[in-house]
Amino acid sequence: MGIISTLLFGLIVGALGKWVMPGKDPGGFIVTILIGIVGSFIGNFLASLVGITVAGWSLANIIASVIGAVVLLYLYRKIAK
């Protein structure tokens, strides 16, 4: 069940990241999920560096994950061009 939960969370975070930063991306549904999952890890890592503890489906976790997804989406767009 943890894998399904992670994929669902990644999908939600990836969709929120895409909503915050709209535009044409060279990727589809799977890339959005992957950006969300990796963005979640990046966001949580950055939050831990600042001293913010995030866990589970909390609002702080979602915000940190979306920030990470937006950063990753920005980098992905720059590299893919």
HTML snippet that shows the backbone in 3Dmol.js (N, CA, C, O; Angstrom):
<script src="https://3Dmol.org/build/3Dmol-min.js"></script>
<div id="view" style="width:600px;height:400px;position:relative"></div>
<script>
const pdb = `
ATOM      1  N   MET A   1       0.814  -1.197   0.000  1.00  0.00           N
ATOM      2  CA  MET A   1       0.000   0.000   0.000  1.00  0.00           C
ATOM      3  C   MET A   1       0.853   1.255   0.000  1.00  0.00           C
ATOM      4  O   MET A   1       0.388   2.305  -0.444  1.00  0.00           O
ATOM      5  N   GLY A   2       2.092   1.181   0.485  1.00  0.00           N
ATOM      6  CA  GLY A   2       2.958   2.354   0.510  1.00  0.00           C
ATOM      7  C   GLY A   2       3.314   2.847  -0.882  1.00  0.00           C
ATOM      8  O   GLY A   2       3.416   4.054  -1.103  1.00  0.00           O
ATOM      9  N   ILE A   3       3.508   1.921  -1.833  1.00  0.00           N
ATOM     10  CA  ILE A   3       3.853   2.304  -3.196  1.00  0.00           C
ATOM     11  C   ILE A   3       2.685   3.014  -3.853  1.00  0.00           C
ATOM     12  O   ILE A   3       2.875   4.026  -4.527  1.00  0.00           O
ATOM     13  N   ILE A   4       1.493   2.505  -3.668  1.00  0.00           N
ATOM     14  CA  ILE A   4       0.307   3.130  -4.249  1.00  0.00           C
ATOM     15  C   ILE A   4       0.096   4.512  -3.647  1.00  0.00           C
ATOM     16  O   ILE A   4      -0.245   5.453  -4.364  1.00  0.00           O
ATOM     17  N   SER A   5       0.292   4.643  -2.354  1.00  0.00           N
ATOM     18  CA  SER A   5       0.158   5.935  -1.689  1.00  0.00           C
ATOM     19  C   SER A   5       1.188   6.935  -2.211  1.00  0.00           C
ATOM     20  O   SER A   5       0.865   8.102  -2.434  1.00  0.00           O
ATOM     21  N   THR A   6       2.427   6.481  -2.406  1.00  0.00           N
ATOM     22  CA  THR A   6       3.480   7.342  -2.929  1.00  0.00           C
ATOM     23  C   THR A   6       3.163   7.784  -4.347  1.00  0.00           C
ATOM     24  O   THR A   6       3.358   8.952  -4.684  1.00  0.00           O
ATOM     25  N   LEU A   7       2.681   6.882  -5.180  1.00  0.00           N
ATOM     26  CA  LEU A   7       2.311   7.238  -6.549  1.00  0.00           C
ATOM     27  C   LEU A   7       1.149   8.224  -6.577  1.00  0.00           C
ATOM     28  O   LEU A   7       1.147   9.167  -7.368  1.00  0.00           O
ATOM     29  N   LEU A   8       0.169   8.006  -5.716  1.00  0.00           N
ATOM     30  CA  LEU A   8      -0.967   8.916  -5.647  1.00  0.00           C
ATOM     31  C   LEU A   8      -0.521  10.297  -5.172  1.00  0.00           C
ATOM     32  O   LEU A   8      -0.934  11.313  -5.732  1.00  0.00           O
ATOM     33  N   PHE A   9       0.314  10.332  -4.148  1.00  0.00           N
ATOM     34  CA  PHE A   9       0.833  11.594  -3.645  1.00  0.00           C
ATOM     35  C   PHE A   9       1.663  12.292  -4.726  1.00  0.00           C
ATOM     36  O   PHE A   9       1.553  13.506  -4.901  1.00  0.00           O
ATOM     37  N   GLY A  10       2.486  11.540  -5.446  1.00  0.00           N
ATOM     38  CA  GLY A  10       3.281  12.103  -6.534  1.00  0.00           C
ATOM     39  C   GLY A  10       2.418  12.658  -7.650  1.00  0.00           C
ATOM     40  O   GLY A  10       2.736  13.699  -8.223  1.00  0.00           O
ATOM     41  N   LEU A  11       1.340  11.978  -7.960  1.00  0.00           N
ATOM     42  CA  LEU A  11       0.411  12.465  -8.982  1.00  0.00           C
ATOM     43  C   LEU A  11      -0.219  13.782  -8.558  1.00  0.00           C
ATOM     44  O   LEU A  11      -0.308  14.719  -9.350  1.00  0.00           O
ATOM     45  N   ILE A  12      -0.655  13.850  -7.311  1.00  0.00           N
ATOM     46  CA  ILE A  12      -1.276  15.071  -6.801  1.00  0.00           C
ATOM     47  C   ILE A  12      -0.267  16.213  -6.776  1.00  0.00           C
ATOM     48  O   ILE A  12      -0.574  17.320  -7.217  1.00  0.00           O
ATOM     49  N   VAL A  13       0.924  15.955  -6.267  1.00  0.00           N
ATOM     50  CA  VAL A  13       1.954  16.990  -6.184  1.00  0.00           C
ATOM     51  C   VAL A  13       2.399  17.410  -7.582  1.00  0.00           C
ATOM     52  O   VAL A  13       2.596  18.599  -7.834  1.00  0.00           O
ATOM     53  N   GLY A  14       2.558  16.456  -8.489  1.00  0.00           N
ATOM     54  CA  GLY A  14       2.930  16.786  -9.864  1.00  0.00           C
ATOM     55  C   GLY A  14       1.872  17.638 -10.547  1.00  0.00           C
ATOM     56  O   GLY A  14       2.199  18.582 -11.266  1.00  0.00           O
ATOM     57  N   ALA A  15       0.595  17.306 -10.324  1.00  0.00           N
ATOM     58  CA  ALA A  15      -0.490  18.093 -10.903  1.00  0.00           C
ATOM     59  C   ALA A  15      -0.533  19.498 -10.300  1.00  0.00           C
ATOM     60  O   ALA A  15      -0.756  20.475 -11.014  1.00  0.00           O
ATOM     61  N   LEU A  16      -0.321  19.596  -8.997  1.00  0.00           N
ATOM     62  CA  LEU A  16      -0.289  20.921  -8.366  1.00  0.00           C
ATOM     63  C   LEU A  16       0.898  21.740  -8.864  1.00  0.00           C
ATOM     64  O   LEU A  16       0.770  22.942  -9.097  1.00  0.00           O
ATOM     65  N   GLY A  17       2.041  21.101  -9.026  1.00  0.00           N
ATOM     66  CA  GLY A  17       3.215  21.789  -9.560  1.00  0.00           C
ATOM     67  C   GLY A  17       2.982  22.277 -10.976  1.00  0.00           C
ATOM     68  O   GLY A  17       3.404  23.376 -11.337  1.00  0.00           O
ATOM     69  N   LYS A  18       2.315  21.467 -11.776  1.00  0.00           N
ATOM     70  CA  LYS A  18       1.995  21.854 -13.151  1.00  0.00           C
ATOM     71  C   LYS A  18       0.970  22.970 -13.173  1.00  0.00           C
ATOM     72  O   LYS A  18       1.007  23.828 -14.054  1.00  0.00           O
ATOM     73  N   TRP A  19       0.058  22.969 -12.215  1.00  0.00           N
ATOM     74  CA  TRP A  19      -0.947  24.019 -12.113  1.00  0.00           C
ATOM     75  C   TRP A  19      -0.295  25.344 -11.717  1.00  0.00           C
ATOM     76  O   TRP A  19      -0.657  26.397 -12.241  1.00  0.00           O
ATOM     77  N   VAL A  20       0.666  25.291 -10.793  1.00  0.00           N
ATOM     78  CA  VAL A  20       1.370  26.491 -10.351  1.00  0.00           C
ATOM     79  C   VAL A  20       2.248  27.033 -11.475  1.00  0.00           C
ATOM     80  O   VAL A  20       2.399  28.247 -11.613  1.00  0.00           O
ATOM     81  N   MET A  21       2.821  26.147 -12.272  1.00  0.00           N
ATOM     82  CA  MET A  21       3.735  26.538 -13.340  1.00  0.00           C
ATOM     83  C   MET A  21       3.245  25.955 -14.666  1.00  0.00           C
ATOM     84  O   MET A  21       3.815  24.984 -15.163  1.00  0.00           O
ATOM     85  N   PRO A  22       2.193  26.543 -15.240  1.00  0.00           N
ATOM     86  CA  PRO A  22       1.631  25.976 -16.471  1.00  0.00           C
ATOM     87  C   PRO A  22       2.555  26.214 -17.659  1.00  0.00           C
ATOM     88  O   PRO A  22       3.443  27.065 -17.621  1.00  0.00           O
ATOM     89  N   GLY A  23       2.328  25.460 -18.684  1.00  0.00           N
ATOM     90  CA  GLY A  23       3.112  25.601 -19.906  1.00  0.00           C
ATOM     91  C   GLY A  23       3.259  24.266 -20.592  1.00  0.00           C
ATOM     92  O   GLY A  23       2.840  23.227 -20.083  1.00  0.00           O
ATOM     93  N   LYS A  24       3.863  24.320 -21.760  1.00  0.00           N
ATOM     94  CA  LYS A  24       4.052  23.099 -22.529  1.00  0.00           C
ATOM     95  C   LYS A  24       5.298  22.368 -22.029  1.00  0.00           C
ATOM     96  O   LYS A  24       6.382  22.945 -21.941  1.00  0.00           O
ATOM     97  N   ASP A  25       5.122  21.117 -21.712  1.00  0.00           N
ATOM     98  CA  ASP A  25       6.216  20.286 -21.222  1.00  0.00           C
ATOM     99  C   ASP A  25       6.431  19.115 -22.163  1.00  0.00           C
ATOM    100  O   ASP A  25       5.472  18.573 -22.713  1.00  0.00           O
ATOM    101  N   PRO A  26       7.676  18.722 -22.350  1.00  0.00           N
ATOM    102  CA  PRO A  26       7.958  17.550 -23.179  1.00  0.00           C
ATOM    103  C   PRO A  26       7.763  16.254 -22.399  1.00  0.00           C
ATOM    104  O   PRO A  26       8.686  15.444 -22.315  1.00  0.00           O
ATOM    105  N   GLY A  27       6.604  16.051 -21.840  1.00  0.00           N
ATOM    106  CA  GLY A  27       6.338  14.844 -21.074  1.00  0.00           C
ATOM    107  C   GLY A  27       4.845  14.683 -20.867  1.00  0.00           C
ATOM    108  O   GLY A  27       4.081  15.629 -21.060  1.00  0.00           O
ATOM    109  N   GLY A  28       4.439  13.524 -20.486  1.00  0.00           N
ATOM    110  CA  GLY A  28       3.033  13.261 -20.289  1.00  0.00           C
ATOM    111  C   GLY A  28       2.707  12.925 -18.845  1.00  0.00           C
ATOM    112  O   GLY A  28       3.306  13.451 -17.907  1.00  0.00           O
ATOM    113  N   PHE A  29       1.757  12.047 -18.701  1.00  0.00           N
ATOM    114  CA  PHE A  29       1.214  11.657 -17.410  1.00  0.00           C
ATOM    115  C   PHE A  29       2.273  11.027 -16.506  1.00  0.00           C
ATOM    116  O   PHE A  29       2.367  11.368 -15.327  1.00  0.00           O
ATOM    117  N   ILE A  30       3.052  10.128 -17.048  1.00  0.00           N
ATOM    118  CA  ILE A  30       4.072   9.436 -16.260  1.00  0.00           C
ATOM    119  C   ILE A  30       5.153  10.412 -15.801  1.00  0.00           C
ATOM    120  O   ILE A  30       5.614  10.338 -14.662  1.00  0.00           O
ATOM    121  N   VAL A  31       5.557  11.321 -16.679  1.00  0.00           N
ATOM    122  CA  VAL A  31       6.570  12.308 -16.317  1.00  0.00           C
ATOM    123  C   VAL A  31       6.047  13.216 -15.208  1.00  0.00           C
ATOM    124  O   VAL A  31       6.801  13.592 -14.310  1.00  0.00           O
ATOM    125  N   THR A  32       4.762  13.571 -15.261  1.00  0.00           N
ATOM    126  CA  THR A  32       4.161  14.387 -14.213  1.00  0.00           C
ATOM    127  C   THR A  32       4.220  13.678 -12.868  1.00  0.00           C
ATOM    128  O   THR A  32       4.531  14.303 -11.854  1.00  0.00           O
ATOM    129  N   ILE A  33       3.926  12.387 -12.845  1.00  0.00           N
ATOM    130  CA  ILE A  33       4.007  11.610 -11.604  1.00  0.00           C
ATOM    131  C   ILE A  33       5.445  11.564 -11.099  1.00  0.00           C
ATOM    132  O   ILE A  33       5.695  11.758  -9.909  1.00  0.00           O
ATOM    133  N   LEU A  34       6.394  11.307 -12.008  1.00  0.00           N
ATOM    134  CA  LEU A  34       7.799  11.230 -11.600  1.00  0.00           C
ATOM    135  C   LEU A  34       8.302  12.575 -11.067  1.00  0.00           C
ATOM    136  O   LEU A  34       9.034  12.618 -10.078  1.00  0.00           O
ATOM    137  N   ILE A  35       7.914  13.657 -11.717  1.00  0.00           N
ATOM    138  CA  ILE A  35       8.305  14.985 -11.236  1.00  0.00           C
ATOM    139  C   ILE A  35       7.704  15.230  -9.861  1.00  0.00           C
ATOM    140  O   ILE A  35       8.359  15.808  -8.994  1.00  0.00           O
ATOM    141  N   GLY A  36       6.474  14.802  -9.653  1.00  0.00           N
ATOM    142  CA  GLY A  36       5.846  14.957  -8.340  1.00  0.00           C
ATOM    143  C   GLY A  36       6.537  14.164  -7.249  1.00  0.00           C
ATOM    144  O   GLY A  36       6.736  14.663  -6.142  1.00  0.00           O
ATOM    145  N   ILE A  37       6.905  12.927  -7.560  1.00  0.00           N
ATOM    146  CA  ILE A  37       7.571  12.079  -6.572  1.00  0.00           C
ATOM    147  C   ILE A  37       8.952  12.624  -6.229  1.00  0.00           C
ATOM    148  O   ILE A  37       9.294  12.767  -5.055  1.00  0.00           O
ATOM    149  N   VAL A  38       9.745  12.927  -7.255  1.00  0.00           N
ATOM    150  CA  VAL A  38      11.084  13.463  -7.007  1.00  0.00           C
ATOM    151  C   VAL A  38      10.989  14.853  -6.385  1.00  0.00           C
ATOM    152  O   VAL A  38      11.781  15.199  -5.509  1.00  0.00           O
ATOM    153  N   GLY A  39      10.028  15.645  -6.832  1.00  0.00           N
ATOM    154  CA  GLY A  39       9.815  16.966  -6.249  1.00  0.00           C
ATOM    155  C   GLY A  39       9.453  16.892  -4.778  1.00  0.00           C
ATOM    156  O   GLY A  39       9.830  17.762  -3.993  1.00  0.00           O
ATOM    157  N   SER A  40       8.732  15.865  -4.410  1.00  0.00           N
ATOM    158  CA  SER A  40       8.394  15.657  -3.009  1.00  0.00           C
ATOM    159  C   SER A  40       9.650  15.411  -2.182  1.00  0.00           C
ATOM    160  O   SER A  40       9.808  15.972  -1.098  1.00  0.00           O
ATOM    161  N   PHE A  41      10.540  14.572  -2.697  1.00  0.00           N
ATOM    162  CA  PHE A  41      11.797  14.328  -1.997  1.00  0.00           C
ATOM    163  C   PHE A  41      12.633  15.602  -1.902  1.00  0.00           C
ATOM    164  O   PHE A  41      13.195  15.896  -0.847  1.00  0.00           O
ATOM    165  N   ILE A  42      12.720  16.355  -2.989  1.00  0.00           N
ATOM    166  CA  ILE A  42      13.487  17.609  -2.994  1.00  0.00           C
ATOM    167  C   ILE A  42      12.891  18.603  -2.009  1.00  0.00           C
ATOM    168  O   ILE A  42      13.613  19.212  -1.219  1.00  0.00           O
ATOM    169  N   GLY A  43      11.577  18.766  -2.056  1.00  0.00           N
ATOM    170  CA  GLY A  43      10.911  19.707  -1.156  1.00  0.00           C
ATOM    171  C   GLY A  43      11.086  19.340   0.305  1.00  0.00           C
ATOM    172  O   GLY A  43      11.330  20.209   1.142  1.00  0.00           O
ATOM    173  N   ASN A  44      10.962  18.067   0.614  1.00  0.00           N
ATOM    174  CA  ASN A  44      11.136  17.629   1.994  1.00  0.00           C
ATOM    175  C   ASN A  44      12.576  17.784   2.454  1.00  0.00           C
ATOM    176  O   ASN A  44      12.827  18.113   3.614  1.00  0.00           O
ATOM    177  N   PHE A  45      13.533  17.547   1.542  1.00  0.00           N
ATOM    178  CA  PHE A  45      14.940  17.744   1.880  1.00  0.00           C
ATOM    179  C   PHE A  45      15.218  19.218   2.163  1.00  0.00           C
ATOM    180  O   PHE A  45      15.879  19.549   3.148  1.00  0.00           O
ATOM    181  N   LEU A  46      14.715  20.101   1.302  1.00  0.00           N
ATOM    182  CA  LEU A  46      14.912  21.533   1.512  1.00  0.00           C
ATOM    183  C   LEU A  46      14.243  22.010   2.804  1.00  0.00           C
ATOM    184  O   LEU A  46      14.794  22.846   3.520  1.00  0.00           O
ATOM    185  N   ALA A  47      13.068  21.482   3.095  1.00  0.00           N
ATOM    186  CA  ALA A  47      12.378  21.849   4.329  1.00  0.00           C
ATOM    187  C   ALA A  47      13.160  21.383   5.553  1.00  0.00           C
ATOM    188  O   ALA A  47      13.206  22.081   6.566  1.00  0.00           O
ATOM    189  N   SER A  48      13.771  20.211   5.460  1.00  0.00           N
ATOM    190  CA  SER A  48      14.552  19.724   6.603  1.00  0.00           C
ATOM    191  C   SER A  48      15.818  20.556   6.811  1.00  0.00           C
ATOM    192  O   SER A  48      16.281  20.700   7.943  1.00  0.00           O
ATOM    193  N   LEU A  49      16.384  21.106   5.728  1.00  0.00           N
ATOM    194  CA  LEU A  49      17.552  21.981   5.862  1.00  0.00           C
ATOM    195  C   LEU A  49      17.202  23.271   6.600  1.00  0.00           C
ATOM    196  O   LEU A  49      18.023  23.824   7.331  1.00  0.00           O
ATOM    197  N   VAL A  50      15.969  23.742   6.398  1.00  0.00           N
ATOM    198  CA  VAL A  50      15.519  24.964   7.050  1.00  0.00           C
ATOM    199  C   VAL A  50      15.063  24.689   8.483  1.00  0.00           C
ATOM    200  O   VAL A  50      14.975  25.605   9.301  1.00  0.00           O
ATOM    201  N   GLY A  51      14.775  23.431   8.776  1.00  0.00           N
ATOM    202  CA  GLY A  51      14.350  23.069  10.122  1.00  0.00           C
ATOM    203  C   GLY A  51      12.868  22.768  10.242  1.00  0.00           C
ATOM    204  O   GLY A  51      12.354  22.627  11.351  1.00  0.00           O
ATOM    205  N   ILE A  52      12.174  22.667   9.113  1.00  0.00           N
ATOM    206  CA  ILE A  52      10.745  22.365   9.112  1.00  0.00           C
ATOM    207  C   ILE A  52      10.583  20.856   8.993  1.00  0.00           C
ATOM    208  O   ILE A  52      11.120  20.239   8.072  1.00  0.00           O
ATOM    209  N   THR A  53       9.851  20.269   9.915  1.00  0.00           N
ATOM    210  CA  THR A  53       9.609  18.835   9.883  1.00  0.00           C
ATOM    211  C   THR A  53       8.296  18.571   9.164  1.00  0.00           C
ATOM    212  O   THR A  53       7.247  19.081   9.559  1.00  0.00           O
ATOM    213  N   VAL A  54       8.360  17.783   8.121  1.00  0.00           N
ATOM    214  CA  VAL A  54       7.165  17.442   7.364  1.00  0.00           C
ATOM    215  C   VAL A  54       7.011  15.927   7.362  1.00  0.00           C
ATOM    216  O   VAL A  54       7.988  15.186   7.262  1.00  0.00           O
ATOM    217  N   ALA A  55       5.766  15.486   7.474  1.00  0.00           N
ATOM    218  CA  ALA A  55       5.500  14.051   7.468  1.00  0.00           C
ATOM    219  C   ALA A  55       4.080  13.790   6.997  1.00  0.00           C
ATOM    220  O   ALA A  55       3.172  14.585   7.236  1.00  0.00           O
ATOM    221  N   GLY A  56       3.908  12.671   6.328  1.00  0.00           N
ATOM    222  CA  GLY A  56       2.583  12.226   5.926  1.00  0.00           C
ATOM    223  C   GLY A  56       1.903  13.166   4.946  1.00  0.00           C
ATOM    224  O   GLY A  56       2.551  13.800   4.113  1.00  0.00           O
ATOM    225  N   TRP A  57       0.586  13.243   5.063  1.00  0.00           N
ATOM    226  CA  TRP A  57      -0.226  14.050   4.171  1.00  0.00           C
ATOM    227  C   TRP A  57      -0.529  15.413   4.791  1.00  0.00           C
ATOM    228  O   TRP A  57      -1.613  15.956   4.581  1.00  0.00           O
ATOM    229  N   SER A  58       0.402  15.967   5.544  1.00  0.00           N
ATOM    230  CA  SER A  58       0.174  17.255   6.197  1.00  0.00           C
ATOM    231  C   SER A  58       0.280  18.393   5.185  1.00  0.00           C
ATOM    232  O   SER A  58       0.836  18.226   4.100  1.00  0.00           O
ATOM    233  N   LEU A  59      -0.259  19.541   5.555  1.00  0.00           N
ATOM    234  CA  LEU A  59      -0.217  20.709   4.681  1.00  0.00           C
ATOM    235  C   LEU A  59       1.222  21.146   4.428  1.00  0.00           C
ATOM    236  O   LEU A  59       1.568  21.533   3.312  1.00  0.00           O
ATOM    237  N   ALA A  60       2.064  21.084   5.467  1.00  0.00           N
ATOM    238  CA  ALA A  60       3.473  21.454   5.300  1.00  0.00           C
ATOM    239  C   ALA A  60       4.163  20.534   4.302  1.00  0.00           C
ATOM    240  O   ALA A  60       4.981  20.993   3.505  1.00  0.00           O
ATOM    241  N   ASN A  61       3.849  19.260   4.332  1.00  0.00           N
ATOM    242  CA  ASN A  61       4.426  18.308   3.391  1.00  0.00           C
ATOM    243  C   ASN A  61       3.976  18.608   1.962  1.00  0.00           C
ATOM    244  O   ASN A  61       4.778  18.560   1.030  1.00  0.00           O
ATOM    245  N   ILE A  62       2.704  18.914   1.799  1.00  0.00           N
ATOM    246  CA  ILE A  62       2.183  19.211   0.466  1.00  0.00           C
ATOM    247  C   ILE A  62       2.821  20.479  -0.083  1.00  0.00           C
ATOM    248  O   ILE A  62       3.210  20.519  -1.250  1.00  0.00           O
ATOM    249  N   ILE A  63       2.933  21.516   0.744  1.00  0.00           N
ATOM    250  CA  ILE A  63       3.534  22.773   0.292  1.00  0.00           C
ATOM    251  C   ILE A  63       4.998  22.572  -0.067  1.00  0.00           C
ATOM    252  O   ILE A  63       5.446  23.028  -1.119  1.00  0.00           O
ATOM    253  N   ALA A  64       5.743  21.899   0.787  1.00  0.00           N
ATOM    254  CA  ALA A  64       7.158  21.642   0.513  1.00  0.00           C
ATOM    255  C   ALA A  64       7.318  20.785  -0.740  1.00  0.00           C
ATOM    256  O   ALA A  64       8.229  21.016  -1.535  1.00  0.00           O
ATOM    257  N   SER A  65       6.457  19.816  -0.919  1.00  0.00           N
ATOM    258  CA  SER A  65       6.533  18.942  -2.085  1.00  0.00           C
ATOM    259  C   SER A  65       6.205  19.685  -3.368  1.00  0.00           C
ATOM    260  O   SER A  65       6.851  19.467  -4.394  1.00  0.00           O
ATOM    261  N   VAL A  66       5.205  20.562  -3.321  1.00  0.00           N
ATOM    262  CA  VAL A  66       4.847  21.344  -4.512  1.00  0.00           C
ATOM    263  C   VAL A  66       5.984  22.294  -4.877  1.00  0.00           C
ATOM    264  O   VAL A  66       6.293  22.464  -6.056  1.00  0.00           O
ATOM    265  N   ILE A  67       6.605  22.912  -3.882  1.00  0.00           N
ATOM    266  CA  ILE A  67       7.758  23.781  -4.158  1.00  0.00           C
ATOM    267  C   ILE A  67       8.874  22.971  -4.818  1.00  0.00           C
ATOM    268  O   ILE A  67       9.485  23.424  -5.785  1.00  0.00           O
ATOM    269  N   GLY A  68       9.134  21.790  -4.300  1.00  0.00           N
ATOM    270  CA  GLY A  68      10.138  20.924  -4.903  1.00  0.00           C
ATOM    271  C   GLY A  68       9.771  20.516  -6.323  1.00  0.00           C
ATOM    272  O   GLY A  68      10.636  20.459  -7.197  1.00  0.00           O
ATOM    273  N   ALA A  69       8.490  20.233  -6.558  1.00  0.00           N
ATOM    274  CA  ALA A  69       8.040  19.856  -7.902  1.00  0.00           C
ATOM    275  C   ALA A  69       8.169  21.024  -8.871  1.00  0.00           C
ATOM    276  O   ALA A  69       8.530  20.824 -10.031  1.00  0.00           O
ATOM    277  N   VAL A  70       7.880  22.236  -8.418  1.00  0.00           N
ATOM    278  CA  VAL A  70       8.001  23.417  -9.281  1.00  0.00           C
ATOM    279  C   VAL A  70       9.470  23.647  -9.641  1.00  0.00           C
ATOM    280  O   VAL A  70       9.790  23.943 -10.792  1.00  0.00           O
ATOM    281  N   VAL A  71      10.354  23.513  -8.664  1.00  0.00           N
ATOM    282  CA  VAL A  71      11.787  23.672  -8.931  1.00  0.00           C
ATOM    283  C   VAL A  71      12.241  22.611  -9.940  1.00  0.00           C
ATOM    284  O   VAL A  71      12.952  22.921 -10.896  1.00  0.00           O
ATOM    285  N   LEU A  72      11.830  21.378  -9.723  1.00  0.00           N
ATOM    286  CA  LEU A  72      12.214  20.304 -10.627  1.00  0.00           C
ATOM    287  C   LEU A  72      11.610  20.510 -12.016  1.00  0.00           C
ATOM    288  O   LEU A  72      12.281  20.260 -13.018  1.00  0.00           O
ATOM    289  N   LEU A  73      10.373  20.955 -12.094  1.00  0.00           N
ATOM    290  CA  LEU A  73       9.733  21.217 -13.372  1.00  0.00           C
ATOM    291  C   LEU A  73      10.453  22.327 -14.126  1.00  0.00           C
ATOM    292  O   LEU A  73      10.610  22.244 -15.344  1.00  0.00           O
ATOM    293  N   TYR A  74      10.888  23.356 -13.427  1.00  0.00           N
ATOM    294  CA  TYR A  74      11.663  24.440 -14.034  1.00  0.00           C
ATOM    295  C   TYR A  74      12.976  23.898 -14.617  1.00  0.00           C
ATOM    296  O   TYR A  74      13.332  24.193 -15.758  1.00  0.00           O
ATOM    297  N   LEU A  75      13.675  23.113 -13.823  1.00  0.00           N
ATOM    298  CA  LEU A  75      14.941  22.535 -14.294  1.00  0.00           C
ATOM    299  C   LEU A  75      14.712  21.569 -15.468  1.00  0.00           C
ATOM    300  O   LEU A  75      15.499  21.532 -16.415  1.00  0.00           O
ATOM    301  N   TYR A  76      13.648  20.807 -15.392  1.00  0.00           N
ATOM    302  CA  TYR A  76      13.318  19.860 -16.468  1.00  0.00           C
ATOM    303  C   TYR A  76      13.054  20.594 -17.774  1.00  0.00           C
ATOM    304  O   TYR A  76      13.501  20.161 -18.836  1.00  0.00           O
ATOM    305  N   ARG A  77      12.324  21.713 -17.696  1.00  0.00           N
ATOM    306  CA  ARG A  77      12.052  22.495 -18.898  1.00  0.00           C
ATOM    307  C   ARG A  77      13.317  23.083 -19.488  1.00  0.00           C
ATOM    308  O   ARG A  77      13.480  23.114 -20.708  1.00  0.00           O
ATOM    309  N   LYS A  78      14.216  23.550 -18.630  1.00  0.00           N
ATOM    310  CA  LYS A  78      15.469  24.143 -19.115  1.00  0.00           C
ATOM    311  C   LYS A  78      16.364  23.093 -19.772  1.00  0.00           C
ATOM    312  O   LYS A  78      16.997  23.360 -20.794  1.00  0.00           O
ATOM    313  N   ILE A  79      16.413  21.905 -19.184  1.00  0.00           N
ATOM    314  CA  ILE A  79      17.270  20.845 -19.723  1.00  0.00           C
ATOM    315  C   ILE A  79      16.674  20.263 -20.991  1.00  0.00           C
ATOM    316  O   ILE A  79      17.409  19.962 -21.931  1.00  0.00           O
ATOM    317  N   ALA A  80      15.354  20.099 -21.038  1.00  0.00           N
ATOM    318  CA  ALA A  80      14.698  19.472 -22.175  1.00  0.00           C
ATOM    319  C   ALA A  80      14.709  20.360 -23.423  1.00  0.00           C
ATOM    320  O   ALA A  80      14.586  19.854 -24.539  1.00  0.00           O
ATOM    321  N   LYS A  81      14.852  21.655 -23.251  1.00  0.00           N
ATOM    322  CA  LYS A  81      14.905  22.556 -24.414  1.00  0.00           C
ATOM    323  C   LYS A  81      16.143  22.348 -25.130  1.00  0.00           C
ATOM    324  O   LYS A  81      16.389  23.005 -26.142  1.00  0.00           O
TER     325      LYS A  81
END
`;
const viewer = $3Dmol.createViewer("view");
viewer.addModel(pdb, "pdb");
viewer.setStyle({}, {cartoon: {color: "spectrum"}});
viewer.zoomTo();
viewer.render();
</script>
